[in-house]
Each structure stands twice: as structure tokens, then as C-alpha cells.
Amino acid sequence: MVRAESERIDQLFKEAATTGMSRRQLMQRGAALGIGATALSVAFVQKAHEAVAQGAENPLAVDPEAPLDVVIFKGGYGDDYALDNNTRYTALYPNATITYAGTQRLLEQYQARFVDGNPPDILDNSGAGNFNNTTLVNEGQLADLAPLMAAEAYGQPGVSFADSLVEGTQTDGQYNGVQHVLNYVYNVTGIWYNQALFDANGWTYPTTWDEMLTLCQTIKDSGLAPWTYQGQYPQYMGMVLYQLVWKNGGWEAILKLDNLAEDAWSQDPMRKSLEAIAALWDNGYILDGTAALSHTESQSEWLQGKAAFIPCGSWLANEMKDLLASLPDFQMTVKAIPALVAEDALPQTAIQAAAGETFIVPSQGKNVAGGMEYLRLLFSKEAAEFFAENVLSLTAVKGAGEGKDFGSAFNSALAADAAAGSDKFSGPLFTGWYSLLEEEHKNQIGLLMTGEASVDDVITTMQDLVNEVRDDDSIPKFTRQAPGAVASPVASPEATPAG
């Protein structure tokens, strides 16, 4: 027996709410269900009136009884903030069951589910071994977050979700003008040291790389290793490398890297910057055994006073909070990377400061609307203030964490961000766009920092690979543009497909 048309319409809109259909997809599905165009038009008007009546309580038309599958990268920020948000979600939808996993290395655990068309509803796609967001976008695996961006921000009547976020923080999550990825945490990335140690020895943080090398020799002569880094993850030294390139050569140098220029890696700012970080190895300024250390092992060595400097983002304090609690006199402090030379294109105070910790809603999830609602709650001021207090880091939510004092690490990150003014850098984008380059740049930096590759070796290997990627028509290309008038605290360039 054929079901009444009204029942088919109810089925259609329930499917739309659960799967996040576009209007075009909804029309196509309606036709497949045998719903006439006139009836569907009337239904659109009726549903719009229902949505207005529903108001801000459920602007994404979430099925209040639909289960939600949540996967969170449990790394430097832990996952207490996500568990807190789970409580927020279930308070609004008490009949919805949340399946939750706080874990690491998402790709190897969840790739099969994406392939099978049964991914989680929401993922914090961060950390080592995560999915490549660009690949997921190219495969049509990520939902269009336009409904979320247009929805009212949770707890802020009359303010859209998009307007509740710090300007510029979500730019690199847009692909061809479509928001597919959201960045939650606002990070300041620089060089960390113990201010108490420096004060005790009369050391001053250097403002040029020559001063850095001079200070390193002084520190080495005192019996302390000047540097360590997260040896198993050499991309941490990339944080230093690319900031040196950016400061020395300006945006032109970074655009060459991201836009696959013929001299991306042979350009002068890159060569000089590679020589600068290689000097740390060449002069014996790196803690013995660093290359074998994990991120937490190297950070523990640093906290225990075995090295003076370590590169990292502002998640460092929370990631090491247990050990830090036993070191009450340790004054964890971050500063901007020293200038390569005094005549750099950008001031020494310029810094890498941008949003990260990327969240995605898979398009094939069973509860797309619920995944977006989870993000609407997570990006609320209420949730962001919980995060700031418990993780000692800022988020991309406007106004969250203002006036807070959570110790030297938090305060120094705020000070470094303020000192940079509008001279902020979100990091290179090629590492997220092109998986071949992402993997090889890590390998080459690791080889350089252990003396197994020379600067010329790195330049040749990386430039050859850049040329290969650029000339491969099967690889989708993207173009980065220099930032325009983007409001503080992030001056993040736009990324658009090149063809």
C-alpha cells in the first residue's frame, strides 16, 4: 500500500535533518519518493514556519532522539573539555545516546569506517596520524557547514555562529568558498624557555639568530644543552624553519612554498633559514638523544632542566601539566622566533599564531545535524571559557578567556600575541594540501637536524618533489593569497582551488 504523501514528506525532512542534505539534494530525494513539486514547495513553507517557531533552541533541526558518535583526539589538550561538551549536549537532548572515544592516530582507527560509508558524526581530526582534510574534501567526505555558520550562536541571542568567532580563524577550513573544517584552539607557536633559569644566569632571550647561536654557546659552556625538540616529530622544528622563512622573506617567500613555485625551496630565505637551524646540530647545541625522543619525552627533559629551549605551541602547558605541577618555580615562557637578520621583512615580534585543532562533520555520518549541533555548543562562550580555565589555552571564540590569569605560560602567550600586533602567520598550507610534501618535509627536517642531510640535499629533494606535485595533473591544486585587511588576532590568508 502506498503511503500517504504527508508521510513521505515527513520521512524526507527527517532524512534531511539527519544527513544534512542541501536543498538540491532534498528536491532530488523528494522526487525519488514520488512527492510532487507543488506539495514539496508547500512543505518548504510549512517547515520554515516550524523552524521560526522552534527558534534558537534547535536551529539546526536536530533529531532529539538520534544517537551521536563523537571521536576526539586526546592529545595535548586532553579531552575533559569534550566530556564537558557531551554533558552540554545531553542536557539539551536527554534522549540522545552519545558514543564517545577519546583517542589518538585517527586515520588507522577510522579509515575503514569512512570507506564503508559509516564514519563517526563528529571528529576532532588532529594530532599525528590524522586524516588529510584536503583529501576528505576532494572525496566528498565532509559536510558543508553552511547551516551551522548561519545558525544562532549558542547562548548569544541575535548573534550568528559565524559572527561569534574571531575573524580569520576559519579561513583555512574553506575549500572553494565552502566551510568544511572548523578550527577550535587559538595557538601561539614559538620558542619556550624557563624565565627563572634565565634570570638566575643573567641570560636574555635573543632577538636575532646570531644572538641565539652566541647564547647557545654560553649555555653549552655552562654544562647545559641549549636545545631539544620533539625528535620523533621533526615537524616541530618546522615551526621554527617556516617562521624564519616568513620573517626574512615576507609573504612572498611563503606564497612560493604554498603555490609550488619553481624556486620554492631554492629561494634565498629558505636556504638561509635551513642553514640557521642546521647550525644548531653542527655546533653541538642539541641535547644528546633528542632524535629518538617522543614529544612528551623531549618536553619532560626540557622541564627537568636538561635543555634551555624547545619549540612548541601553547598547548605545551596543558600537555605537561602533571610534571609541571611538581615544578612550582618553573616559569614557562614563550617568545617569538628570533629574526634571521635584523633587516628581515617582518619585525622580530612577528609570530605564528592561528587557530588549529580541526573539527569535521563527515557527510556520510548518520547524524550530520547532530554533529553540527555538537560544534555549535563546543564553540559557545560557556564551553570556550571552560577550555581556557582547564587547558590554559585560548579558543577561536570571541571574548572567551578575556581577563583571565592562568600562570606564566598562558600570560606569556597572550603577551607574545599582543606584541605581534597584526604580524601573524598561520603556518604553511602546503603541508595540509599535498600529502607527498607533508611526509617528505618531515623526513628532510629530521635528516637535517641529525646531520644526515645537508642543506643542499634538503633543497634538492624538496624542490624535485614540489616540481613533481605541480606537474601532476591528477593532484588537485590550491592557491594561497597574501592576507588582506584581516582583523586581529589572526592575519590568515585565503586558500582557493587553483583549478
C-alpha positions in Angstrom: 0.0 0.0 0.0 1.4 3.4 -1.0 2.0 5.6 1.9 0.2 9.0 2.1 2.2 11.9 0.6 2.3 13.6 4.0 4.1 10.6 5.5 6.6 10.6 2.7 7.2 14.4 3.3 7.8 13.7 7.0 10.2 11.0 6.1 12.0 13.3 3.6 12.6 16.1 6.1 13.6 13.7 8.8 16.3 12.3 6.4 17.3 15.9 5.6 17.7 16.8 9.2 19.8 13.7 9.9 22.1 13.7 6.9 22.4 17.4 6.2 21.0 17.4 2.7 21.4 20.5 0.5 18.2 22.0 -0.9 19.0 20.5 -4.3 19.6 17.0 -2.8 16.4 17.3 -0.9 14.5 18.1 -4.1 16.1 15.1 -5.8 15.2 12.8 -2.9 11.7 14.2 -2.8 11.2 13.3 -6.5 12.6 9.8 -5.8 10.0 9.4 -3.1 7.3 10.4 -5.5 6.5 13.8 -3.8 5.1 16.3 -6.3 6.8 19.7 -6.8 3.8 21.6 -5.5 3.4 19.6 -2.4 7.2 19.9 -1.7 7.0 23.7 -2.1 4.2 23.9 0.4 6.2 21.7 2.7 9.2 24.0 2.5 7.0 27.0 3.6 5.5 24.9 6.5 8.9 23.7 7.7 10.2 27.3 7.6 7.4 28.4 9.9 8.1 25.5 12.2 11.8 26.5 12.3 10.9 30.1 13.2 8.7 28.8 16.0 11.5 26.4 17.1 13.8 29.4 17.3 17.3 29.3 18.9 16.6 26.2 20.9 17.2 23.9 18.0 18.2 26.0 14.9 19.8 23.0 13.1 16.6 20.9 13.4 18.5 18.1 15.3 16.6 14.9 15.9 16.5 14.9 19.7 16.5 11.1 19.9 19.2 10.4 17.3 22.4 8.9 18.6 25.6 10.8 18.2 29.0 9.3 17.5 31.8 11.5 18.8 35.6 11.0 18.3 38.1 13.4 19.9 41.8 13.5 19.5 43.1 13.1 23.1 46.5 14.9 22.8 48.0 18.0 24.3 44.6 19.4 25.3 43.3 16.2 26.9 39.6 15.6 26.5 38.0 17.0 29.6 36.6 19.9 27.5 34.9 17.4 25.2 33.4 15.4 28.0 32.1 18.7 29.4 30.5 19.4 26.0 29.0 15.9 26.0 27.2 16.9 29.2 26.0 20.1 27.5 24.6 18.1 24.5 22.8 15.6 26.6 21.3 18.3 28.7 19.6 19.6 25.6 18.9 16.2 24.1 18.4 13.8 27.0 17.0 11.0 24.8 20.1 11.1 22.5 22.8 8.5 23.3 26.4 9.6 22.8 29.0 7.1 21.8 32.3 8.6 22.7 36.0 7.9 22.1 39.0 10.0 23.3 41.9 8.6 21.3 44.9 9.2 19.0 46.0 8.3 15.5 42.6 8.6 14.0 43.4 7.5 10.4 44.4 4.0 11.2 41.4 3.5 13.5 38.6 5.1 11.5 39.7 4.9 7.8 37.8 1.7 7.3 34.6 3.3 8.6 34.9 6.2 6.1 35.5 3.7 3.3 32.4 1.7 4.4 30.3 4.9 4.4 29.8 4.6 8.2 32.0 7.4 9.7 31.5 9.0 13.1 29.3 12.0 13.3 31.9 14.4 14.6 35.7 14.2 14.7 38.5 16.3 16.2 40.8 15.5 13.3 44.1 16.5 15.0 47.4 15.1 16.0 49.9 12.7 14.4 48.2 10.1 12.2 45.1 12.1 11.5 43.2 12.3 8.2 44.2 14.7 5.5 41.3 17.2 5.3 42.0 18.2 1.7 41.8 14.5 0.7 38.5 14.2 2.5 37.1 17.3 0.8 38.2 16.1 -2.6 36.5 12.8 -1.9 33.2 14.5 -0.9 33.6 13.1 2.6 33.0 16.3 4.6 29.7 18.1 5.2 29.1 21.7 4.1 28.9 23.6 7.4 26.9 26.5 6.0 23.8 25.7 8.1 26.0 25.8 11.2 27.7 29.1 10.2 24.2 30.7 9.7 22.7 29.4 12.9 22.4 31.4 16.0 25.4 31.1 18.4 24.5 29.1 21.5 23.9 31.4 24.4 24.2 34.6 22.3 20.8 35.7 21.1 20.9 37.6 17.8 24.5 36.6 17.0 25.2 34.1 14.2 27.6 31.3 14.8 29.9 32.7 12.2 30.0 36.2 13.8 30.8 34.7 17.2 34.2 33.5 16.0 37.4 35.6 15.8 37.9 36.9 12.3 40.2 35.0 10.1 40.4 31.9 12.3 38.3 29.7 10.0 39.7 30.8 6.6 41.9 27.7 6.0 38.9 25.5 6.6 37.2 26.8 3.5 37.6 25.0 0.2 36.2 26.7 -2.9 34.3 29.1 -0.7 32.7 26.2 1.3 33.3 25.9 5.0 34.2 22.2 5.6 36.5 22.4 8.6 36.4 24.4 11.9 39.4 25.4 14.0 38.8 25.5 17.7 42.0 26.4 19.6 43.9 29.6 19.1 47.6 28.7 19.4 50.7 30.8 19.8 53.8 29.0 18.5 57.3 30.0 19.4 60.4 29.1 21.4 59.9 28.2 25.1 62.3 28.6 28.0 62.3 28.9 31.8 62.4 32.6 32.7 63.6 31.7 36.2 66.6 29.8 34.8 67.4 32.7 32.6 67.1 35.2 35.4 69.3 33.1 37.6 72.1 33.0 35.0 71.7 36.6 33.7 70.7 35.3 30.2 68.5 37.4 27.9 66.3 36.0 25.2 67.9 36.6 21.8 66.2 38.8 19.1 68.4 37.7 16.1 69.6 34.2 15.1 73.3 35.3 15.6 72.4 36.2 19.1 70.7 32.8 19.5 73.9 31.0 18.5 76.0 33.1 20.7 73.7 32.5 23.7 73.7 28.7 22.8 77.5 28.6 23.2 77.2 30.3 26.5 74.6 27.9 27.7 76.6 24.9 26.4 79.7 26.2 28.2 77.7 26.2 31.5 77.1 22.4 31.1 73.5 22.6 29.8 72.3 21.6 26.4 70.9 24.7 24.6 68.2 22.9 22.6 65.9 19.9 22.4 62.9 19.2 20.2 60.3 16.6 19.6 62.7 14.3 17.8 60.2 11.6 16.5 58.1 14.5 15.1 60.7 16.8 13.4 57.9 19.0 12.1 58.2 20.8 15.4 61.5 22.2 14.1 59.5 23.1 11.0 57.7 25.6 13.2 61.0 27.4 13.6 62.1 26.9 10.0 58.9 28.4 8.3 58.7 31.3 10.7 62.3 32.2 9.9 61.5 32.0 6.1 58.4 34.1 6.6 60.1 36.8 8.7 63.1 37.0 6.4 61.3 36.9 3.0 57.9 38.1 3.9 54.7 36.7 2.4 56.3 36.3 -1.0 58.6 33.6 0.4 55.7 31.7 1.9 53.5 32.0 -1.2 56.3 30.4 -3.2 56.2 27.4 -0.9 52.4 27.0 -0.9 51.9 27.8 -4.5 54.6 25.3 -5.7 57.0 27.8 -7.2 60.0 26.7 -9.2 62.2 28.2 -6.6 60.0 27.3 -3.5 62.9 25.6 -1.7 65.9 27.1 -3.5 64.9 30.7 -2.8 67.3 32.7 -0.6 65.1 33.0 2.5 64.7 29.2 2.6 68.4 28.4 2.1 69.4 30.9 4.9 66.7 29.5 7.2 67.8 25.9 6.7 71.4 27.0 7.4 70.2 28.6 10.6 68.5 25.6 12.1 71.3 23.3 10.8 73.8 25.3 12.8 72.1 24.0 16.0 73.3 20.5 15.1 76.6 21.5 13.5 77.6 23.3 16.7 76.5 20.6 19.1 73.7 22.6 20.6 71.1 19.9 20.6 70.6 17.6 23.6 72.1 14.1 23.0 69.5 11.6 22.0 66.9 14.1 21.0 66.1 12.4 17.7 64.8 9.3 19.5 62.5 11.2 21.9 58.8 11.5 21.6 57.1 14.9 22.0 56.4 14.3 25.7 59.8 12.7 26.4 61.6 15.7 25.0 59.3 18.1 26.8 60.0 16.3 30.0 63.7 16.5 29.5 63.3 20.3 28.9 61.1 20.7 32.0 63.7 18.8 34.1 66.3 21.3 33.2 68.3 19.3 30.7 67.9 21.8 27.8 67.2 25.5 27.7 65.0 25.9 24.6 62.2 23.9 23.0 59.9 24.8 20.1 56.1 24.2 20.6 52.7 25.7 20.6 50.7 27.0 23.5 49.2 23.6 24.2 52.5 22.7 25.9 51.5 23.7 29.4 48.4 21.5 29.5 50.2 18.6 27.8 52.8 18.6 30.5 50.6 19.8 33.4 51.2 16.8 35.6 55.0 17.2 35.6 54.7 21.0 35.7 52.7 20.7 38.9 55.8 19.3 40.6 57.9 22.2 39.4 56.3 25.3 41.1 59.4 27.5 40.4 59.4 26.8 36.7 58.4 29.9 34.8 57.3 28.5 31.4 57.6 31.3 28.9 57.2 31.6 25.1 58.7 34.2 22.8 58.6 34.8 19.1 61.4 33.2 16.9 64.4 35.4 16.7 64.9 37.4 13.5 67.1 35.7 10.9 68.8 39.0 10.4 68.0 42.5 11.7 66.9 43.5 8.2 64.1 40.9 7.9 61.0 41.8 6.0 58.9 41.4 9.2 59.7 42.5 12.8 61.2 40.0 15.3 58.0 40.1 17.3 56.0 38.6 14.4 54.8 35.2 15.4 52.9 32.1 14.3 49.5 32.5 15.9 46.5 30.9 14.4 43.6 28.6 15.1 44.0 24.8 15.0 42.6 21.6 16.4 40.4 20.9 13.4 36.9 19.6 13.7 35.0 17.9 10.9 31.5 16.6 10.3 31.6 13.6 7.9 28.9 14.0 5.1 28.1 10.3 5.4 27.6 10.3 9.2 24.2 9.1 10.4 23.6 12.3 12.4 25.1 15.3 10.4 22.8 17.8 12.1 23.8 16.5 15.5 27.5 16.8 14.6 27.0 20.4 13.7 25.0 21.0 16.9 27.9 19.5 18.9 30.1 22.1 17.3 27.6 24.9 18.0 27.8 24.0 21.7 31.5 23.5 21.7 32.2 26.9 20.2 30.0 28.7 22.7 31.4 31.1 25.2 30.4 28.8 28.0 32.4 25.9 26.6 35.3 28.1 25.5 35.7 29.5 29.0 35.8 26.0 30.4 38.5 25.2 27.9 40.6 28.3 28.8 40.4 27.6 32.5 41.1 23.9 32.3 43.5 23.7 29.3 45.3 27.1 29.7 44.7 28.0 26.1 42.5 30.3 24.1 39.9 29.3 21.6 38.6 30.9 18.3 35.5 32.2 20.2 35.3 35.9 20.6 35.6 37.2 24.1 36.3 33.8 25.8 39.1 33.9 28.3 39.3 37.7 28.5 40.8 39.0 31.7 41.9 35.5 32.8 45.3 34.9 34.6 46.3 31.3 34.5 50.1 31.5 35.0 53.3 32.3 33.1 52.7 30.1 30.1 49.2 31.5 29.5 50.2 35.0 30.2 53.4 34.9 28.1 51.4 33.5 25.1 49.0 36.4 25.4 51.9 38.9 25.7 53.6 37.4 22.6 50.4 37.5 20.6 49.8 41.2 21.6 53.4 42.1 20.8 53.0 40.7 17.3 50.1 43.0 16.5 48.9 42.2 13.0 52.1 40.5 12.1 50.8 36.9 12.5 51.3 33.8 10.4 49.1 30.7 10.3 51.9 28.4 9.1 52.4 27.0 5.7 49.4 25.4 3.9 51.2 23.1 1.5 51.6 20.5 4.3 47.9 20.1 4.6 47.2 20.3 0.8 49.7 17.8 -0.5 50.3 14.6 1.4 53.6 13.8 -0.5 55.1 17.1 0.5 53.7 16.8 4.1 55.5 13.5 4.6 58.8 14.4 2.9 59.2 17.8 4.6 59.1 16.0 8.0 61.7 13.4 6.8 64.0 16.1 5.4 63.9 18.3 8.5 64.6 15.2 10.6 67.6 14.3 8.5 68.9 17.9 8.6 68.7 18.0 12.4 70.8 14.9 12.8 73.4 15.8 10.2 72.3 13.0 7.8 71.3 15.5 5.1 73.0 18.8 4.1 71.1 22.0 3.3 71.7 21.3 -0.4 70.3 17.8 0.0 67.1 19.1 1.5 66.7 21.8 -1.1 67.2 19.4 -4.0 64.9 16.7 -2.6 62.1 19.0 -1.7 62.2 21.1 -4.9 62.2 18.0 -7.0 59.1 16.8 -5.2 57.4 20.2 -5.5 58.0 20.1 -9.2 56.6 16.6 -9.4 53.4 17.6 -7.5 53.0 20.8 -9.5 53.2 18.9 -12.8 50.9 16.0 -11.8 47.5 16.9 -13.2 45.8 14.2 -11.2 46.6 16.1 -7.9 44.1 19.0 -7.2 45.9 22.2 -6.7 45.3 25.1 -4.4 46.5 28.7 -4.4 47.3 30.8 -1.4 46.9 34.6 -1.5 48.7 37.1 0.7 46.5 38.3 3.6 44.4 41.5 3.1 42.8 43.5 5.8 42.1 40.7 8.2 41.3 41.7 11.8 43.5 40.8 14.7 44.3 38.4 16.2 44.8 36.4 13.1 46.0 37.6 9.7 45.3 34.4 7.8 45.5 34.3 4.0 42.7 32.8 1.9 43.1 29.5 0.2 41.2 28.8 -3.0 41.5 26.0 -5.6 43.8 26.8 -8.4 41.8 24.8 -11.0 
